[in-house]
Structure formats: structure tokens, C-alpha cells
């Protein structure tokens, strides 16, 4: 009988996720682990159902209607059916709220990001405005502006879909994305502490939200980033009309097509300074830190979905007389994807725990420094890794992986946003250098040494001890490279990407060591240890040698 291809089948994406389950078992207090189980179970079941429904229905994209039938400007955006259900799901499961509720203290962010991780792929990137909403709530709390906190925070963190607000962060202009210092948006005072904003924002991914934080230059302020102020605005007035906002068009993007990303003009938009009239870039930093962690969590979610689909397909598809999973090379390819994902998972969820500890004022100086170092590293590495795993997944399906209605190509297109949104790989690598200049590399060394001591004390296995020592050695090599090149700014910048990958992979391996020791001792599960061995075997250190050709010598001039 012919073996015709059939669609891969997804089960409950919470119950079937060994890596998530094991991390939650190790990291969370038992009472909390039990209390959040039902919500995670429901989200896991919903993820599987959403994938199945998406395969049997026509894909939708948001639509902009600029004018009504009589020529009046309306700028109405119609979102997809999944997006129309997004607020109800976000509120019901606390996708923003859970990270700000005091119930679980230092573990609140772990709870939140476990939920986001399970819901992300099913949400059609509704998680994007949720990330900015979370960032806005965090930034407002840090601002000390009590009036804005009282008005906006209960709405941004609401568990009632009728009162839940979404927030945008509007920074990107024609003059630049990551480099916002040349912003051309001007803020003119209009009295009563309010300003009228005038300018063009080139990428706004939450224009459908109820509010936004945006950068603008107060009239007469100095040039450059320090002259920008952070403003709070509500997108509509009391009558429901746009607050001086004109939508020029929706972007036609490579991926994340269900997410309405707009180009807009601010033409007399009323706004309020969040705190002062300068250093707005510094004030929006809490937003970036939070959204970068969301980015890394969502990249993990895409990796996990890719591996689940490719593995399911390999168990049912036959080629050359046996199932794909029974071909050693194919099984090895899938295993390598799983190994990278497992290590990345440990890094990202450790960062989420550090964020929670920091926000609860429980983090010590080393942990606060570690959070500063690991946030850009985690975002940088997972963004690139998600694209690689999504691309490998397309190959794992053969020709079917190139066909739109299988859903597989969309995973790859959508994954490409992770290395771009909230800072490209190079931008994050340079931010990592700034973090090292600020807090040093010692927090990484100290953490690796502490984990090594923990492994040695546990006596889990001799091989784990050897792996832990390899991790410490890799971080020391990176530290030595930094020392050798400290006086050469060009060499530091040229090697920043390799350095960042080395540090990210090394810290991921260190954290996977801890998870492996736990699994051996508590459950006898050797898979994390085996994943660690394969991960370290693929190499942790990738640092440029001195004395090579100048990069410009390898490039042809434009012609």
C-alpha cells in the first residue's frame, strides 16, 4: 500500500513538553507548580487545537479602510478572527497580568512566560502588542508618575478583556530604527502639562492599542538622543476619534502578516511627558529589556513548535522502506535541533527568573549584573537559532515544507522577525559589549563557578563534572579575549558577535548542567545530560583570531 504523506499531529503542547515540565518541576515551589497546572494544561490544549483549525481555514490578514463611503477619514483596521479573540485569552490567562501580580513574588515572571511560551504560536503574534503592553507597564512603574500609573497600570495589567489596554512603543522613524537619536518628531507645549506631537512613525506594531509610549523632541531641546523625551499618549479621544493620528498604510511584510504594522503621522497628537523633558531613551529602556525577553521566549516557542511538528512527521512518513525517524541521519538532524533548543530554554527561563527576582528586590548585585548581561545575549542567540531551526524544519518536510497551506513556511517567515525586532544581532552584540563595560564579565565567571561547585557537590555524574569544567573554561577564554583586545576598539566591535554567541552558549550550557544534575537525581532521566554532552561537543567557543585580514579587504567596492 502506498505511503501518502499525512499532516503531522500535535497533542497537548504543555503535557507533551518534557523540557518545560522538567524546568517547572525544578524551579518552582510545589504549591505554585500545582496551582498553575490547570491554566497551562488549557493553554497547551488550545495550542494544539489552534494549529489544527488554522490548517482547515483560509488565512486572514488585517485590512485598513482609510475612508468611509462619504469620503470621511476613518482609518479603520479590521484584524483577524484570532486577533479578535486575543484580548479575552490574554486577560483570562494573565499573559501580561501574571508578570505583575504579587502572588508568586520572584516566580511571577516564570509563571507569566510559561503561559506566553505556550500561547505564542497560536496567537498569530498577538503576543507582540502584549509584550509592548508589559514593557509599558514596567516603564510606568519605574517612572514614578503616580497620575499615569493610576490611570494606565490597572488597564495594562487587567484580567478583564473589557478593560484590558494594549500599548505601543513608537520609536522607529525614517531616520533610523535602533538609532533613534535623530528623531524628527517634535513636541510643542499646549498648556496644562500637555504637548502636541508632530511627526512620522515608520513602524508601529500596536496602533490598534489604546495607548502608546513614544519619543519626541520638545521644541527647542538639544539634538541627539539626550534631547528626546518619553511621552504617554492615548490613541483616541473621549469621543472615540483618533487622537491626531493618521494611518498612512499597513506594512506588507515577509512574515507576521496577521500583525497589523502601520506607518502613521502624528498631527497634533495630545501627549503627556512621562517624567521630565529629556533622556527619554534612557526612560524607555525598561520597555526594551522586557520586550527582549518576550522576544526570546517567543523564539523558544517557535523552536519547540518546529521540533514537535518535524518529529511527528518523521514518525509517520516513510521513505526508502522505513519511517524517516528510523533513518539515522534524519534522527540525528532532529536531535541536534532538540539539543540546541534545550540549552536555549534553560538560558531564557533563567533570565525570566532573574527579572522576577530583580523586580521583587530579591536579586543580589551579582544577579542584577547577570540580568543586564544575559538579556541581550539571550535575545541575540535565540533569535538567530529560531530562524535556523525553522529553516531546518522546512527541509525535514521535504517538498511539503515549501507549500503554504501546510503551515510550515509561515513558521520560517515569522521566525525571521526575532533577530530584527527590538535590535538586530549586531545591535545586541554591541549592547553586550556595553553591558560588559558596565558590570564586567565576572558575574558570568562567578555564576559558572557556582554551578560547577553545585554539580560537584551533587555527585550526579563524573561526566557532568567534566562538562561543567568545560563551561568554566569557555567563559575564561572569552574573558581572556576581552582582556587582550581591551585597548583595540575596532577589534572589540568586529568580534562582538562571536563573543556574544560564545558567552550565550556557554551560559546556556552551564544552566543545562544544573538541569541535568536535577533530572538524574530526582527522576533518573538522562536525556538532559545527553543533550548537554552533544551541545558542548558542537563547540562553545567561537572567537576571532588576531592578525586576520581587515573585513573591508574582503569586500568589493560598490559599482
C-alpha positions as CSV (number, residue, x, y, z in Angstrom):
1,X,0.0,0.0,0.0
2,X,1.3,3.4,-1.0
3,X,2.6,5.7,1.8
4,X,1.0,9.0,1.1
5,X,2.0,12.0,3.3
6,X,-0.3,13.0,6.1
7,X,-0.3,16.1,8.2
8,X,1.7,15.9,11.5
9,X,-0.5,15.7,14.6
10,X,0.0,17.9,17.7
11,X,-1.0,16.8,21.1
12,X,-1.4,19.0,24.2
13,X,1.7,21.2,23.9
14,X,2.1,21.6,27.7
15,X,1.7,17.9,28.7
16,X,3.9,16.8,25.8
17,X,6.7,19.3,26.5
18,X,9.3,17.4,28.6
19,X,11.7,20.4,28.8
20,X,9.1,22.8,30.1
21,X,7.7,20.3,32.6
22,X,11.2,19.4,34.0
23,X,12.2,23.1,34.3
24,X,8.9,23.9,36.2
25,X,9.4,20.9,38.5
26,X,12.9,22.0,39.4
27,X,12.5,25.8,39.6
28,X,9.0,26.4,41.1
29,X,7.7,25.8,44.6
30,X,5.5,22.7,44.6
31,X,2.4,24.6,45.7
32,X,2.8,27.1,42.8
33,X,3.5,24.3,40.4
34,X,0.3,22.7,41.3
35,X,-1.7,25.9,41.3
36,X,-0.8,26.9,37.7
37,X,-1.1,23.4,36.2
38,X,-4.7,23.7,35.0
39,X,-4.1,27.0,33.2
40,X,-1.0,25.6,31.5
41,X,-2.9,22.5,30.6
42,X,-5.7,24.5,29.0
43,X,-3.2,26.6,27.0
44,X,-1.4,23.5,25.8
45,X,-4.6,22.0,24.6
46,X,-5.6,25.3,22.9
47,X,-2.3,25.4,21.1
48,X,-2.9,22.0,19.5
49,X,-6.5,22.9,18.6
50,X,-5.4,26.3,17.1
51,X,-2.9,24.6,14.8
52,X,-5.5,22.2,13.6
53,X,-8.1,24.9,13.0
54,X,-5.5,27.1,11.1
55,X,-4.9,24.2,8.6
56,X,-8.5,23.9,7.8
57,X,-9.4,27.6,7.3
58,X,-8.5,30.4,5.0
59,X,-5.7,32.7,6.3
60,X,-6.8,36.2,7.1
61,X,-4.8,39.4,7.2
62,X,-5.6,42.8,8.7
63,X,-7.3,45.3,6.4
64,X,-7.1,49.1,6.5
65,X,-10.1,51.2,5.4
66,X,-8.9,54.8,5.2
67,X,-12.2,56.5,4.3
68,X,-15.9,55.8,4.8
69,X,-18.4,55.8,1.9
70,X,-18.8,59.6,2.0
71,X,-15.1,60.4,2.0
72,X,-14.7,60.9,5.7
73,X,-11.4,59.8,7.2
74,X,-11.9,56.8,9.4
75,X,-8.6,54.8,9.3
76,X,-10.4,51.6,10.5
77,X,-8.3,48.5,10.9
78,X,-10.0,45.1,10.8
79,X,-8.0,42.4,12.5
80,X,-8.1,38.7,12.0
81,X,-10.6,36.4,13.9
82,X,-7.8,35.1,16.1
83,X,-6.8,38.6,17.0
84,X,-10.4,39.5,17.8
85,X,-10.2,36.7,20.4
86,X,-6.8,37.8,21.6
87,X,-7.9,40.1,24.4
88,X,-10.1,37.5,26.0
89,X,-7.4,34.9,26.1
90,X,-4.7,37.4,27.3
91,X,-7.0,38.5,30.1
92,X,-8.2,35.1,31.0
93,X,-4.7,33.6,31.3
94,X,-3.0,36.7,32.6
95,X,-0.4,36.9,29.8
96,X,0.5,40.4,31.0
97,X,-1.1,40.4,34.4
98,X,0.7,37.3,35.8
99,X,4.0,39.0,35.5
100,X,2.9,41.9,37.7
101,X,0.8,40.2,40.3
102,X,2.5,39.8,43.8
103,X,1.0,36.3,44.4
104,X,4.1,34.4,43.3
105,X,6.7,37.1,44.1
106,X,10.1,36.2,42.4
107,X,8.4,33.5,40.3
108,X,5.7,35.8,38.8
109,X,7.7,36.2,35.6
110,X,8.4,32.5,35.3
111,X,4.6,31.9,35.6
112,X,3.9,34.6,33.0
113,X,6.4,33.5,30.5
114,X,5.4,29.8,30.7
115,X,2.0,31.0,29.6
116,X,3.3,33.2,26.9
117,X,5.5,30.3,25.6
118,X,2.5,28.0,25.3
119,X,0.2,30.6,23.7
120,X,2.6,32.5,21.3
121,X,2.3,30.5,18.1
122,X,-1.4,30.1,18.5
123,X,-1.8,33.9,18.9
124,X,-0.8,35.0,15.4
125,X,1.7,37.3,17.1
126,X,-0.9,39.0,19.3
127,X,2.0,38.5,21.8
128,X,3.8,41.4,20.1
129,X,1.5,44.1,21.4
130,X,1.2,42.2,24.7
131,X,5.0,42.4,25.0
132,X,4.9,46.2,24.5
133,X,2.0,46.4,26.9
134,X,4.1,44.6,29.5
135,X,7.0,46.9,28.8
136,X,4.9,50.0,29.1
137,X,3.5,48.8,32.5
138,X,7.1,48.2,33.6
139,X,8.3,51.6,32.4
140,X,5.4,53.5,34.0
141,X,6.0,51.8,37.3
142,X,9.7,52.8,37.1
143,X,8.8,56.4,36.2
144,X,7.2,57.3,39.5
145,X,4.5,59.3,37.6
146,X,1.7,58.5,40.0
147,X,-1.0,60.1,37.9
148,X,-0.2,57.9,34.8
149,X,0.4,54.9,37.0
150,X,-3.1,55.2,38.5
151,X,-4.7,55.7,35.1
152,X,-2.9,53.2,32.9
153,X,-1.4,50.4,35.0
154,X,-4.7,48.8,36.1
155,X,-5.8,48.7,32.5
156,X,-2.5,47.4,31.1
157,X,-2.5,44.5,33.7
158,X,-6.2,43.8,33.7
159,X,-7.7,40.3,33.7
160,X,-10.9,41.7,32.3
161,X,-11.0,41.8,28.5
162,X,-13.4,44.7,28.6
163,X,-10.9,46.9,30.4
164,X,-7.6,45.5,29.1
165,X,-5.5,48.0,27.3
166,X,-2.8,47.4,24.7
167,X,0.2,49.7,24.4
168,X,2.5,50.5,21.6
169,X,6.1,51.8,21.8
170,X,6.6,54.2,18.9
171,X,10.3,54.9,18.3
172,X,11.2,54.0,14.7
173,X,11.3,56.8,12.2
174,X,12.6,57.2,8.7
175,X,15.9,58.4,10.1
176,X,16.5,55.1,11.9
177,X,15.4,52.2,13.9
178,X,17.8,51.2,16.6
179,X,19.5,54.6,16.4
180,X,16.7,56.9,17.5
181,X,18.8,60.0,18.3
182,X,17.9,61.7,15.0
183,X,14.1,61.5,15.7
184,X,12.2,64.2,13.8
185,X,9.0,64.1,15.9
186,X,8.5,67.4,17.6
187,X,6.6,68.1,20.8
188,X,5.0,71.6,21.2
189,X,3.6,72.7,24.6
190,X,-0.1,73.4,24.6
191,X,-0.7,74.1,28.3
192,X,-1.8,72.1,31.3
193,X,1.3,70.0,31.1
194,X,0.3,68.6,27.7
195,X,2.1,68.6,24.4
196,X,1.1,68.4,20.8
197,X,3.2,65.8,18.8
198,X,4.0,66.3,15.1
199,X,6.0,63.7,13.1
200,X,6.0,60.4,11.3
201,X,6.5,57.0,12.9
202,X,7.7,54.4,10.4
203,X,6.9,51.1,12.3
204,X,4.0,50.9,14.8
205,X,3.0,47.4,15.6
206,X,0.3,48.2,18.2
207,X,-1.5,51.1,16.6
208,X,-4.8,49.3,17.4
209,X,-3.9,49.7,21.1
210,X,-5.5,52.2,23.5
211,X,-2.2,53.9,24.4
212,X,1.5,54.2,23.4
213,X,4.8,55.4,24.7
214,X,6.7,57.4,22.1
215,X,9.8,59.5,21.8
216,X,9.6,63.1,20.6
217,X,11.9,66.2,20.9
218,X,10.4,69.1,22.9
219,X,10.5,72.3,21.0
220,X,13.9,73.9,21.4
221,X,15.5,70.8,23.0
222,X,19.1,69.8,22.2
223,X,19.9,67.5,19.3
224,X,20.7,63.8,19.8
225,X,19.2,61.1,22.0
226,X,19.6,63.0,25.3
227,X,17.3,65.8,23.9
228,X,14.4,63.3,23.4
229,X,11.6,63.0,25.9
230,X,9.3,60.0,26.6
231,X,5.6,60.8,26.1
232,X,2.5,59.0,27.1
233,X,-0.5,59.2,24.7
234,X,-3.9,57.6,24.3
235,X,-4.7,56.8,20.8
236,X,-8.3,58.0,20.8
237,X,-10.1,60.9,22.4
238,X,-13.2,60.8,24.6
239,X,-15.4,60.6,21.6
240,X,-13.6,57.6,20.2
241,X,-11.9,59.5,17.4
242,X,-8.2,59.2,16.6
243,X,-6.1,61.5,18.7
244,X,-4.4,63.4,15.9
245,X,-3.2,60.1,14.4
246,X,-3.4,59.4,10.7
247,X,-2.7,55.9,9.4
248,X,-0.8,56.0,6.1
249,X,-0.8,52.3,5.3
250,X,-0.2,48.8,6.7
251,X,3.2,47.3,6.0
252,X,3.5,44.4,3.5
253,X,5.9,42.2,5.5
254,X,7.8,39.0,4.9
255,X,6.1,37.4,7.9
256,X,3.9,38.2,10.9
257,X,1.3,39.1,8.4
258,X,-1.6,38.8,10.8
259,X,0.1,41.5,13.0
260,X,-1.0,45.0,11.7
261,X,2.1,47.1,11.5
262,X,1.4,50.6,10.4
263,X,3.1,53.8,9.1
264,X,1.5,56.7,10.8
265,X,1.6,60.5,11.1
266,X,1.2,62.3,14.4
267,X,-0.6,65.5,13.5
268,X,-1.4,67.3,16.8
269,X,-1.5,64.2,18.9
270,X,-2.0,65.2,22.5
271,X,0.5,63.6,24.9
272,X,1.9,63.9,28.4
273,X,5.6,63.7,29.4
274,X,6.2,60.5,31.4
275,X,8.9,62.2,33.6
276,X,10.8,65.2,32.5
277,X,11.7,66.6,29.1
278,X,15.0,64.8,28.3
279,X,16.7,61.5,28.5
280,X,13.7,59.7,27.0
281,X,15.8,56.9,25.5
282,X,17.0,56.0,29.0
283,X,13.5,56.1,30.3
284,X,12.2,53.7,27.7
285,X,15.0,51.2,28.5
286,X,12.7,49.1,30.8
287,X,10.4,48.6,27.8
288,X,13.3,47.3,25.7
289,X,14.5,45.0,28.5
290,X,11.1,43.4,28.9
291,X,10.3,43.1,25.2
292,X,13.7,41.5,24.5
293,X,12.8,38.7,27.0
294,X,9.4,38.3,25.3
295,X,11.3,38.1,22.0
296,X,13.5,35.3,23.4
297,X,10.5,33.4,24.9
298,X,8.6,33.6,21.6
299,X,11.6,32.4,19.7
300,X,11.7,29.4,22.0
301,X,8.1,28.8,21.3
302,X,8.7,28.7,17.6
303,X,11.6,26.3,18.0
304,X,9.5,24.0,20.1
305,X,6.7,24.0,17.6
306,X,9.0,23.3,14.7
307,X,10.6,20.3,16.5
308,X,7.2,18.9,17.6
309,X,5.9,19.1,14.0
310,X,9.0,17.7,12.4
311,X,9.3,14.8,14.9
312,X,5.6,13.9,14.5
313,X,6.0,13.9,10.7
314,X,9.2,11.8,11.0
315,X,7.3,9.1,12.9
316,X,4.6,8.7,10.3
317,X,6.3,9.4,6.9
318,X,8.0,6.6,5.2
319,X,10.8,6.9,2.7
320,X,13.2,4.2,1.2
321,X,11.3,1.4,3.0
322,X,11.2,2.8,6.6
323,X,10.0,5.8,8.6
324,X,12.0,8.9,8.5
325,X,12.7,8.7,12.2
326,X,14.3,5.3,11.6
327,X,16.9,6.8,9.3
328,X,20.0,7.6,11.4
329,X,20.9,10.8,9.6
330,X,17.4,12.2,9.9
331,X,17.1,11.3,13.5
332,X,20.5,12.9,14.2
333,X,19.3,16.1,12.5
334,X,16.2,16.3,14.7
335,X,18.3,15.5,17.8
336,X,20.6,18.4,17.0
337,X,17.7,20.7,16.8
338,X,16.3,19.4,20.1
339,X,19.7,19.8,21.8
340,X,20.1,23.5,20.8
341,X,16.5,24.2,21.9
342,X,17.0,22.6,25.3
343,X,20.1,24.7,26.0
344,X,18.4,27.9,24.9
345,X,15.3,27.1,27.0
346,X,17.5,26.9,30.2
347,X,19.1,30.3,29.4
348,X,15.8,32.1,28.6
349,X,13.8,30.9,31.6
350,X,16.8,31.6,33.9
351,X,16.7,35.2,32.6
352,X,12.9,35.3,33.3
353,X,13.6,34.2,36.9
354,X,16.3,36.8,37.3
355,X,13.9,39.5,36.1
356,X,11.3,38.4,38.7
357,X,13.9,38.5,41.5
358,X,15.1,41.9,40.4
359,X,11.6,43.4,40.3
360,X,10.9,42.0,43.8
361,X,14.1,43.5,45.1
362,X,15.4,40.0,46.0
363,X,18.3,39.9,43.5
364,X,21.8,40.5,44.8
365,X,24.3,42.6,43.0
366,X,25.7,39.6,41.0
367,X,22.2,38.6,39.9
368,X,21.3,42.2,38.8
369,X,24.5,42.3,36.8
370,X,23.8,38.9,35.3
371,X,20.4,40.1,34.2
372,X,22.0,43.1,32.5
373,X,24.4,40.8,30.7
374,X,22.1,37.9,29.8
375,X,19.1,39.8,28.5
376,X,20.8,41.0,25.2
377,X,22.7,37.7,24.9
378,X,19.6,35.6,25.2
379,X,17.6,37.6,22.7
380,X,20.6,37.7,20.3
381,X,21.2,33.9,20.3
382,X,17.6,32.7,20.3
383,X,16.6,35.0,17.5
384,X,19.2,33.5,15.2
385,X,18.6,30.0,16.4
386,X,14.9,30.1,15.8
387,X,15.5,31.0,12.1
388,X,18.0,28.2,11.7
389,X,15.6,25.6,13.3
390,X,12.7,26.8,11.3
391,X,14.7,26.5,8.1
392,X,15.8,23.0,9.0
393,X,12.1,22.2,9.7
394,X,11.2,23.1,6.2
395,X,13.8,20.7,4.9
396,X,12.6,18.0,7.3
397,X,9.2,18.0,5.5
398,X,10.8,17.9,2.0
399,X,8.6,19.5,-0.7
400,X,5.7,19.7,1.8
401,X,7.7,22.1,3.8
402,X,7.7,24.6,0.9
403,X,3.9,24.5,0.5
404,X,2.0,27.4,2.1
405,X,-1.1,25.5,3.3
406,X,0.9,23.1,5.4
407,X,1.8,26.0,7.7
408,X,5.5,25.1,7.7
409,X,6.7,28.1,5.5
410,X,4.9,30.5,7.8
411,X,7.0,29.3,10.7
412,X,10.2,30.3,8.9
413,X,8.9,33.6,7.7
414,X,7.6,34.5,11.1
415,X,10.8,33.4,12.8
416,X,12.8,36.0,10.8
417,X,11.4,38.8,12.9
418,X,13.1,37.6,16.0
419,X,16.6,38.7,15.0
420,X,15.2,42.0,13.8
421,X,12.6,43.2,16.3
422,X,14.0,45.1,19.4
423,X,17.5,45.2,18.0
424,X,19.3,43.2,15.3
425,X,22.0,40.7,16.1
426,X,24.8,43.3,15.7
427,X,22.9,45.9,17.8
428,X,22.5,43.4,20.6
429,X,26.2,42.3,20.3
430,X,27.3,45.9,20.8
431,X,24.8,46.2,23.7
432,X,26.5,43.2,25.2
433,X,29.9,45.0,25.0
434,X,28.3,48.0,26.8
435,X,27.0,45.6,29.5
436,X,30.4,44.1,29.9
437,X,32.0,47.5,30.1
438,X,29.4,48.4,32.8
439,X,29.4,45.3,35.1
440,X,32.4,43.2,33.8
441,X,32.4,39.6,32.8
442,X,32.9,38.5,36.5
443,X,29.2,37.8,37.0
444,X,29.3,35.1,34.3
445,X,32.5,33.6,35.7
446,X,31.1,33.6,39.3
447,X,27.9,32.0,38.1
448,X,29.6,29.3,36.2
449,X,31.9,28.6,39.1
450,X,28.9,28.4,41.5
451,X,27.2,26.0,39.2
452,X,30.3,23.9,38.9
453,X,30.5,23.7,42.7
454,X,26.8,22.7,42.8
455,X,27.5,19.9,40.3
456,X,30.5,18.7,42.3
457,X,28.5,18.7,45.5
458,X,25.6,16.8,44.0
459,X,27.9,14.0,42.7
460,X,25.3,13.4,39.9
461,X,27.9,12.0,37.5
462,X,31.6,12.3,36.6
463,X,30.7,13.3,33.0
464,X,28.6,16.2,34.3
465,X,31.5,17.5,36.3
466,X,33.7,17.4,33.2
467,X,31.1,19.3,31.2
468,X,30.8,21.9,34.0
469,X,34.6,22.4,33.9
470,X,34.4,22.8,30.1
471,X,31.9,25.6,30.5
472,X,34.1,27.4,33.0
473,X,37.0,27.1,30.7
474,X,35.0,28.5,27.8
475,X,33.9,31.6,29.7
476,X,37.5,32.1,30.9
477,X,38.7,32.0,27.3
478,X,36.1,34.7,26.4
479,X,37.4,36.8,29.4
480,X,41.0,36.4,28.2
481,X,39.9,37.5,24.7
482,X,38.3,40.6,26.2
483,X,41.5,41.4,28.1
484,X,43.7,41.0,25.1
485,X,41.6,43.3,22.9
486,X,40.6,45.9,25.6
487,X,42.6,48.6,24.1
488,X,41.5,48.0,20.5
489,X,38.0,49.3,20.0
490,X,37.8,48.2,16.4
491,X,38.8,44.6,17.2
492,X,36.3,44.5,20.1
493,X,33.5,45.7,17.8
494,X,34.5,43.3,15.0
495,X,34.5,40.4,17.4
496,X,31.4,41.4,19.3
497,X,29.1,38.9,17.6
498,X,31.4,35.9,18.1
499,X,31.9,36.9,21.7
500,X,28.2,37.2,22.3
501,X,27.5,33.8,20.9
502,X,30.3,32.3,22.9
503,X,29.0,33.8,26.2
504,X,25.4,32.9,25.4
505,X,26.1,29.3,24.5
506,X,28.5,28.9,27.5
507,X,25.9,30.2,30.0
508,X,23.2,28.0,28.4
509,X,25.5,25.0,28.8
510,X,26.1,25.9,32.5
511,X,22.4,26.1,33.2
512,X,21.7,22.9,31.3
513,X,24.3,21.3,33.6
514,X,22.2,22.2,36.6
515,X,19.0,20.9,35.0
516,X,20.8,17.7,34.0
517,X,22.0,17.1,37.6
518,X,18.5,17.6,38.9
519,X,17.0,15.2,36.4
520,X,19.5,12.5,37.1
521,X,19.0,12.8,40.9
522,X,15.2,13.3,41.0
523,X,13.8,11.3,38.1
524,X,16.7,9.3,36.7
525,X,16.2,11.0,33.3
526,X,19.5,11.0,31.4
527,X,18.2,13.0,28.4
528,X,19.3,16.5,29.6
529,X,22.7,15.1,30.4
530,X,23.0,13.5,26.9
531,X,21.8,16.8,25.4
532,X,24.4,18.7,27.3
533,X,27.2,16.4,26.0
534,X,26.1,16.8,22.4
535,X,25.7,20.6,22.9
536,X,29.2,21.0,24.3
537,X,30.5,18.7,21.7
538,X,29.3,21.1,19.0
539,X,31.5,23.7,20.5
540,X,31.1,26.7,22.8
541,X,33.9,29.0,21.9
542,X,33.9,31.0,18.7
543,X,36.3,33.9,19.0
544,X,38.2,35.6,16.2
545,X,42.0,35.3,15.9
546,X,44.1,38.4,15.9
547,X,46.0,39.4,12.8
548,X,43.5,38.3,10.1
549,X,42.6,40.4,7.1
550,X,40.6,43.6,7.6
551,X,36.9,43.0,6.7
552,X,37.0,45.7,4.1
553,X,39.8,43.9,2.3
554,X,37.3,41.0,1.6
555,X,34.5,43.2,0.2
556,X,34.2,44.6,-3.3
557,X,33.5,48.3,-3.5
558,X,30.0,49.3,-4.8
559,X,29.7,49.6,-8.5
